[in-house]
Amino acid sequence: MNVALKEWDVQTRALEQGKTALLFRKGGIVEQRGEFSLEHGQFWFYPTFLHQNTGELQTGFHDLLRENLSAGTVHLQSFAVVEKVAKLEDLAQIRALEPFNALTADALERKFHYRNKPYVHALLLRVYTCQPVSLLETPEYAGCVSWVDLAQDVPMLEPKPALPDADFLALKTQLEALL
């Protein structure tokens, strides 16, 4: 696989540890067409510290915060398969999903209203962890964008689901009812 989704390091770690299987996306500052679009059904997570904001995280996820000690290198160690994507245009629906993600209600509301376009995309993801692969960050990987085309195919070595099958199925059923 040679595509990655940039996501806050803390959110990536929450997904890897099975603390969540849901991401909310609106789009990066220099996103094509100014908004997020789901371009790939499976992708690597590209953990980033760019714009990561402790104040936008629920306190239950603060223990996952860490400093970026490897500037210039990206460590790919998890990937996702998209199970469902929904464009949510009802803030009450988004608030009902707050317990299933790392962001606070205020952060979700700001994301919802970003660029005066009231919606967000909710991604239900099946996440797998693997043996880590380190890549040098290149100028092509820089910037506030969602998708990064990697310079090479990255092998998925020894993938393991972040959540056991039964736990993921139960969570998926619960989230699909809310989506």
TAZI-V398511 format. One record per residue. RES is the residue in one letter. PHI is phi as a letter, one per 20 degrees, with the letter a starting at -180 (NA if undefined). NEAR is the number of other C-alpha atoms within 12 Angstrom. D_CENTER is the distance of its C-alpha to the mean C-alpha in Angstrom with 1 decimal. Layout:
BEGIN
RES,PHI,NEAR,D_CENTER
RES,PHI,NEAR,D_CENTER
END
This chain:
BEGIN
M,NA,25,16.9
N,c,23,16.7
V,c,27,13.5
A,c,37,10.2
L,d,41,7.1
K,f,40,7.1
E,b,37,4.8
W,g,36,7.1
D,g,36,8.9
V,f,39,9.4
Q,f,43,6.1
T,g,43,5.9
R,f,35,9.5
A,f,36,9.3
L,f,40,7.6
E,f,33,10.2
Q,e,24,12.8
G,m,31,12.5
K,f,27,12.4
T,b,35,9.9
A,c,45,8.8
L,c,42,7.6
L,c,42,5.0
F,d,42,7.4
R,c,40,7.8
K,c,40,11.2
G,q,30,11.6
G,f,28,12.5
I,g,18,16.0
V,d,16,17.5
E,f,19,15.6
Q,f,17,18.1
R,m,12,19.8
G,m,18,18.1
E,b,29,15.2
F,f,31,12.1
S,c,26,13.2
L,e,29,11.9
E,e,18,13.8
H,b,24,13.1
G,e,22,13.2
Q,b,27,11.9
F,a,36,10.3
W,f,44,9.8
F,e,44,7.0
Y,d,40,8.8
P,f,40,8.7
T,c,38,10.3
F,d,27,12.6
L,f,23,13.3
H,m,19,13.5
Q,g,26,12.1
N,c,23,14.4
T,g,26,15.8
G,f,17,17.5
E,e,26,14.4
L,d,28,13.5
Q,f,26,15.4
T,g,19,18.0
G,f,21,17.1
F,d,30,14.1
H,f,22,16.3
D,f,17,17.5
L,e,23,14.3
L,f,26,14.9
R,b,21,16.6
E,e,17,18.2
N,e,18,17.5
L,e,12,20.5
S,c,16,19.8
A,g,18,19.8
G,n,17,20.6
T,c,20,18.9
V,d,31,15.4
H,d,31,14.9
L,e,40,13.1
Q,b,36,13.3
S,b,46,10.8
F,c,45,9.9
A,c,41,8.9
V,d,29,11.5
V,f,26,11.0
E,e,27,13.4
K,a,26,13.5
V,c,29,12.5
A,c,29,14.4
K,e,27,15.4
L,d,29,16.4
E,d,21,19.4
D,c,23,20.7
L,f,25,19.7
A,f,18,21.4
Q,f,26,19.2
I,f,38,16.0
R,f,28,17.8
A,f,21,18.7
L,e,33,15.0
E,g,28,14.6
P,f,27,15.6
F,d,36,12.8
N,b,38,9.9
A,e,40,10.1
L,e,36,11.2
T,f,28,14.9
A,f,27,16.8
D,f,19,17.9
A,f,28,14.6
L,f,37,13.6
E,f,31,17.1
R,f,24,16.9
K,f,33,13.8
F,g,31,15.9
H,e,22,18.9
Y,g,21,17.5
R,m,16,20.1
N,l,14,22.2
K,c,21,20.4
P,f,22,19.8
Y,a,29,16.9
V,b,36,13.1
H,e,31,11.2
A,d,38,9.9
L,d,37,8.2
L,e,38,9.8
L,c,40,8.8
R,e,38,11.3
V,d,38,10.0
Y,c,37,12.7
T,d,33,13.8
C,b,24,16.5
Q,f,18,19.0
P,f,22,17.4
V,c,24,18.3
S,d,21,18.8
L,c,22,19.2
L,f,19,20.8
E,f,23,18.9
T,d,16,20.9
P,g,13,21.5
E,f,14,19.9
Y,e,26,16.5
A,f,25,17.0
G,o,20,16.3
C,e,27,13.8
V,c,31,12.5
S,e,37,9.4
W,d,34,11.1
V,c,33,13.2
D,e,27,16.1
L,f,29,17.1
A,f,17,20.8
Q,b,15,21.2
D,f,16,20.2
V,d,26,18.5
P,f,23,19.9
M,e,23,18.0
L,e,17,20.5
E,l,15,21.1
P,f,21,17.9
K,c,22,17.8
P,f,26,15.7
A,f,30,13.8
L,c,27,15.8
P,g,17,19.3
D,g,16,20.1
A,f,12,21.9
D,f,18,19.4
F,f,27,16.6
L,f,18,19.2
A,f,15,20.2
L,f,27,16.8
K,g,28,16.2
T,f,17,19.7
Q,f,19,19.1
L,f,31,16.0
E,f,24,17.7
A,f,15,20.6
L,e,24,18.8
L,e,29,17.0
END
